[in-house]
Every structure is written in C-alpha cells, then in structure tokens.
Amino acid sequence: MSKEVGIDVNTLEKVHTRLDYGLLPITNEIVAKQQQIADMYYDLKLLPKKIDIKEVILSPEEYAKITPQQLTSKQ
C-alpha cells in the first residue's frame, strides 16, 4: 500500500501505531470520512467496485445488539 499512496512504510507504520481504537457512536462525520476512504481505495484500484458506506453500515440499534454490555456501561 505504501507504493500506491506514496507514503513510505515507516511513516505508515508510525501513523498506524498512533491510531486510537475505541467504541464511539457512528456520526454523519464518521460516515463521510469512511466514504472518502472507500472512494480513495476504489480510485487506487484496491476495491473492485464503488461502495456506498451508508448501505453497508449497521444502524445504531444493530450495533447495540452486538456490543457487549461491559463496553457500554459506565464504570
């Protein structure tokens, strides 16, 4: 992927280690950012067809059903 996006491997690895993973609500801003990433991957030929993120994400109710309670309860 380094070659396709024009960023050296060490920089990509550094960026990856700085990413913060967690449980957050899916906002319109998050959906828009995910769509930008999907579009970029399509443009780079990493995806064989365009994806509409809104068609493939779960609704808040669907996420609630699969999220373990210990992750949603306040501690």
Number of C-alpha atoms within 10 A of each C-alpha: 11 12 8 10 11 8 11 11 12 10 11 13 11 10 10 10 9 8 8 7 6 7 9 8 9 13 10 10 9 12 15 13 13 15 17 13 13 19 19 15 18 15 13 13 12 13 13 10 12 14 14 13 17 13 7 8 12 12 10 11 8 10 13 12 9 8 11 10 10 8 10 11 7 6 5
